[in-house]
Amino acid sequence: MNSSRSGERKPRVTRVNRVVLDSSAVLAMLLNEPGGERVDSLLDALEAVSGVQAAISSVNWCEILTRMQREKVGLSAERLSAILVGVDLHPFEKVGAEVATSYALVSQALSLGDRACLALAKTLHATAWTTERLWTRVPLDVPIELIRD
């Protein structure tokens, strides 16, 4: 798991006020994958800068915990909450489900988790952060930040 939450790295953070995190972005941070340092910096900014907001869908939350369980990392929901302090967890409800359904028409390759993240970003008028390059190749009506170069 990423040890950079202690402040070891200081990579760039795109200037945005509202961010919705895809599970792939959080997993990049937790697993020390490329781009994960950007999420780490965002979390630091949440603690230090007023006006910066971050959110995650309960669907993406579930994806993160499932992946960590499958990889036997032993990350509990409580520990994930502590790591993602300041990130608002949004339930996946009727409006989100309806918006997510509309993204199924954009591309069959978008998973439910992808669509839940995009739907939340659209609802919150936020930028979706992801590692999924596919998102940059399909017509989406929300700003996308690809966290890997």
PLY file of the C-alpha trace (Angstrom):
ply
format ascii 1.0
element vertex 149
property float x
property float y
property float z
element edge 148
property int vertex1
property int vertex2
end_header
0.00 0.00 0.00
1.11 3.54 -0.71
3.19 5.15 2.01
3.18 8.58 0.41
0.25 9.77 2.53
2.98 10.79 4.96
3.93 13.55 2.52
6.99 12.05 0.83
6.00 13.07 -2.74
4.85 16.43 -4.11
3.65 15.85 -7.70
1.41 18.17 -9.66
-2.25 18.62 -8.85
-4.47 19.95 -11.59
-6.30 23.07 -10.47
-9.87 21.92 -10.09
-12.38 22.63 -7.39
-14.48 19.48 -7.66
-13.15 16.01 -8.36
-14.87 12.63 -8.53
-12.49 9.73 -8.11
-12.82 6.59 -10.19
-11.83 3.38 -8.45
-8.88 3.05 -10.85
-7.45 6.35 -9.60
-7.71 5.35 -5.94
-6.28 1.91 -6.68
-3.34 3.54 -8.48
-2.58 5.40 -5.25
-3.09 2.41 -2.96
-1.00 0.07 -5.12
1.77 2.59 -5.90
0.95 2.54 -9.60
1.72 5.37 -12.03
-0.56 8.33 -11.47
-1.31 7.39 -7.88
0.85 10.23 -6.62
-1.62 12.68 -8.18
-4.44 11.29 -6.04
-2.16 11.45 -3.02
-1.50 15.12 -3.75
-5.21 15.75 -4.17
-5.85 14.26 -0.74
-3.17 16.54 0.70
-4.88 19.49 -0.98
-8.22 18.52 0.56
-6.61 18.89 3.98
-4.84 22.15 3.16
-6.95 24.11 0.68
-10.47 25.26 1.31
-12.78 25.06 -1.69
-11.34 21.80 -3.04
-13.93 19.04 -2.94
-13.61 15.36 -3.78
-16.21 12.63 -3.97
-16.54 8.96 -4.80
-19.51 6.78 -5.67
-20.45 3.90 -3.39
-20.10 1.66 -6.48
-16.45 2.67 -6.87
-15.93 2.30 -3.10
-17.16 -1.28 -3.42
-14.82 -1.91 -6.37
-11.83 -0.71 -4.35
-12.62 -2.86 -1.34
-13.32 -5.88 -3.57
-10.02 -5.55 -5.41
-8.09 -5.16 -2.17
-9.85 -8.20 -0.71
-9.07 -10.28 -3.80
-5.42 -9.27 -3.62
-5.42 -10.13 0.09
-4.21 -6.66 1.06
-6.54 -6.60 4.05
-7.84 -3.07 3.58
-10.94 -2.56 5.72
-13.68 -0.03 5.01
-12.55 1.85 8.12
-8.96 2.05 6.88
-10.12 3.18 3.43
-12.18 5.91 5.12
-9.08 7.04 6.99
-7.00 7.11 3.80
-9.70 8.97 1.86
-10.41 11.45 4.65
-12.18 14.46 3.18
-13.58 12.52 0.21
-17.38 12.45 0.30
-18.92 9.01 -0.24
-22.10 9.28 -2.33
-24.72 6.53 -2.41
-25.69 5.17 -5.81
-29.34 6.09 -6.01
-32.08 6.56 -8.60
-30.78 9.71 -10.33
-27.24 8.33 -10.50
-28.53 5.04 -11.87
-30.50 6.82 -14.57
-27.52 8.96 -15.61
-25.21 5.92 -15.50
-27.65 4.06 -17.75
-27.35 6.80 -20.37
-23.57 6.26 -20.52
-24.18 2.63 -21.53
-25.31 4.02 -24.87
-22.04 5.93 -25.29
-19.86 2.83 -25.11
-20.53 -0.79 -24.23
-16.98 -0.93 -22.87
-17.84 1.35 -19.93
-18.34 -0.78 -16.82
-20.93 -0.08 -14.15
-18.17 1.41 -12.00
-17.06 3.66 -14.86
-20.61 4.80 -15.46
-21.28 5.39 -11.75
-18.20 7.62 -11.53
-19.17 9.54 -14.66
-22.76 9.94 -13.45
-21.60 11.35 -10.13
-19.20 13.73 -11.89
-22.01 14.94 -14.12
-24.39 15.38 -11.19
-21.81 17.29 -9.13
-20.47 19.30 -12.11
-17.04 17.88 -11.34
-14.00 16.51 -13.15
-13.70 12.71 -13.16
-10.20 11.41 -12.35
-9.33 8.01 -13.80
-6.59 5.85 -15.28
-8.99 4.54 -17.95
-7.72 5.76 -21.33
-10.96 4.62 -22.97
-12.71 7.59 -21.38
-10.68 9.96 -23.54
-11.73 8.15 -26.73
-15.49 8.23 -26.28
-17.79 11.27 -26.35
-18.50 12.15 -22.74
-20.23 15.22 -21.37
-18.06 15.57 -18.25
-14.45 16.76 -17.92
-11.98 13.87 -17.63
-8.55 13.99 -16.00
-6.38 11.05 -17.03
-3.96 10.75 -14.10
-1.39 8.68 -15.99
0.82 10.25 -18.66
0 1
1 2
2 3
3 4
4 5
5 6
6 7
7 8
8 9
9 10
10 11
11 12
12 13
13 14
14 15
15 16
16 17
17 18
18 19
19 20
20 21
21 22
22 23
23 24
24 25
25 26
26 27
27 28
28 29
29 30
30 31
31 32
32 33
33 34
34 35
35 36
36 37
37 38
38 39
39 40
40 41
41 42
42 43
43 44
44 45
45 46
46 47
47 48
48 49
49 50
50 51
51 52
52 53
53 54
54 55
55 56
56 57
57 58
58 59
59 60
60 61
61 62
62 63
63 64
64 65
65 66
66 67
67 68
68 69
69 70
70 71
71 72
72 73
73 74
74 75
75 76
76 77
77 78
78 79
79 80
80 81
81 82
82 83
83 84
84 85
85 86
86 87
87 88
88 89
89 90
90 91
91 92
92 93
93 94
94 95
95 96
96 97
97 98
98 99
99 100
100 101
101 102
102 103
103 104
104 105
105 106
106 107
107 108
108 109
109 110
110 111
111 112
112 113
113 114
114 115
115 116
116 117
117 118
118 119
119 120
120 121
121 122
122 123
123 124
124 125
125 126
126 127
127 128
128 129
129 130
130 131
131 132
132 133
133 134
134 135
135 136
136 137
137 138
138 139
139 140
140 141
141 142
142 143
143 144
144 145
145 146
146 147
147 148
